[in-house]
């Protein structure tokens, strides 16, 4: 993977990837907000594709992220809490497995920060809380194989 960023004007930068280009307009949207949105989108795309691979339907997916950062520089992420809310035609156990598979195995961005950030999650499935403030185990991740997926490759 290769990305280049070039200064355009004021605090606007253009990011070019192998597939596309986009403008980062600081401080309208900060690079850290893009980063967090990328983390969340990585996992959200897994949670859409894993059910599809199993012939299940998912709807109304919303993933919210809340970060606690260092007060002083570097203001890295210390804690990340993700709340997944969605409806599906699967049972609660399978719905939880989709989220856990994303977090533990499939989502590269979340697994990139897991050694330095305490990550927790809540799952609301079909309007019922089925996991609340569960913690990811820090370290190298686990393999939860629910098949091959190509969410947002990269």
Order of alpha helices (4+ residues) and beta strands (2+ residues): beta-beta-beta-alpha-beta-beta-alpha-alpha-beta-beta
